Structures are given as C-alpha cells and as structure tokens.
Amino acid sequence: MERSGFQSRKPPVKRGEHYRVRIESLGRGGDGIARIKGFVIFVPKTNVGDEVEIEIKNVKERFAFAEVVG
C-alpha cells in the first residue's frame, strides 16, 4: 500500500549490522536519534553530539532501534 506523498522503500539497515554514528537530536522519550542515509535510528542512553558504535536491533518500515556496543 502506498500513501500519498510517501514512496515505500527498503530500509538501508539490517538487524545485526554495526555502524559508527553521531547522535543528532533527542526523541520524545529521551533516546538519541542518528540517521543512516536519512533513515532514523533510535539509540537509547546517548546524548546529542555523541559519536558511538551501534548494533541494529530492530528494523521497522520507517525507523530502527539500535544499542551502543563496545
């Protein structure tokens, strides 16, 4: 199903992948928000400006959840 103004596309990340990201902002619940190719990644226990290594834990259609590793 395609919504008006929204094109369905495959997320650019997969569960288990690791990335180095910078936290750009904070979400409503306080989780850090990073982006990979414009795709939103929520990263708990981070602050704006943090550069962290993450592992993708759960991928949804429009965003993903990750944890800091190391």
SULGI-V755372 format. One record per residue. RES is the residue in one small letter. PHI is phi in whole degrees, -180 to 180 (none if undefined). OMEGA is omega in whole degrees, -180 to 180 (NA if undefined). BURIAL is I if it has 9 or more other ideal C-beta (glycine too) atoms within 8 Angstrom, else O. Layout:
BEGIN
res:RES phi:PHI omega:OMEGA burial:BURIAL
res:RES phi:PHI omega:OMEGA burial:BURIAL
END
This chain:
BEGIN
res:m phi:none omega:180 burial:O
res:e phi:-111 omega:178 burial:O
res:r phi:-90 omega:179 burial:O
res:s phi:-58 omega:178 burial:O
res:g phi:79 omega:-179 burial:O
res:f phi:-127 omega:177 burial:O
res:q phi:-100 omega:178 burial:O
res:s phi:-70 omega:177 burial:O
res:r phi:-143 omega:-179 burial:O
res:k phi:-74 omega:178 burial:O
res:p phi:-58 omega:-178 burial:I
res:p phi:-81 omega:180 burial:O
res:v phi:-128 omega:178 burial:I
res:k phi:-132 omega:178 burial:O
res:r phi:-55 omega:178 burial:O
res:g phi:93 omega:179 burial:O
res:e phi:-75 omega:179 burial:O
res:h phi:-113 omega:179 burial:O
res:y phi:-143 omega:170 burial:I
res:r phi:-102 omega:-176 burial:O
res:v phi:-134 omega:173 burial:I
res:r phi:-112 omega:178 burial:O
res:i phi:-77 omega:-174 burial:I
res:e phi:-93 omega:-177 burial:O
res:s phi:-161 omega:178 burial:O
res:l phi:-117 omega:176 burial:I
res:g phi:-81 omega:-179 burial:I
res:r phi:-57 omega:-179 burial:O
res:g phi:-83 omega:179 burial:O
res:g phi:94 omega:177 burial:O
res:d phi:-71 omega:174 burial:I
res:g phi:-69 omega:178 burial:I
res:i phi:-121 omega:174 burial:I
res:a phi:-119 omega:177 burial:I
res:r phi:-132 omega:174 burial:I
res:i phi:-124 omega:-175 burial:I
res:k phi:52 omega:179 burial:O
res:g phi:83 omega:-178 burial:O
res:f phi:-85 omega:-175 burial:I
res:v phi:-77 omega:176 burial:I
res:i phi:-123 omega:176 burial:I
res:f phi:-91 omega:-177 burial:I
res:v phi:-129 omega:-179 burial:I
res:p phi:-64 omega:175 burial:O
res:k phi:61 omega:176 burial:O
res:t phi:-131 omega:180 burial:I
res:n phi:-126 omega:178 burial:O
res:v phi:-55 omega:180 burial:O
res:g phi:95 omega:178 burial:O
res:d phi:-63 omega:170 burial:I
res:e phi:-111 omega:-172 burial:O
res:v phi:-135 omega:172 burial:I
res:e phi:-92 omega:-178 burial:I
res:i phi:-123 omega:170 burial:I
res:e phi:-121 omega:179 burial:I
res:i phi:-72 omega:-177 burial:I
res:k phi:-106 omega:-176 burial:O
res:n phi:-151 omega:-178 burial:O
res:v phi:-117 omega:175 burial:O
res:k phi:-109 omega:-178 burial:O
res:e phi:-63 omega:-173 burial:O
res:r phi:-118 omega:180 burial:O
res:f phi:-163 omega:178 burial:O
res:a phi:-141 omega:176 burial:I
res:f phi:-116 omega:-179 burial:I
res:a phi:-139 omega:175 burial:I
res:e phi:-126 omega:175 burial:I
res:v phi:-72 omega:177 burial:I
res:v phi:-117 omega:177 burial:O
res:g phi:84 omega:NA burial:O
END
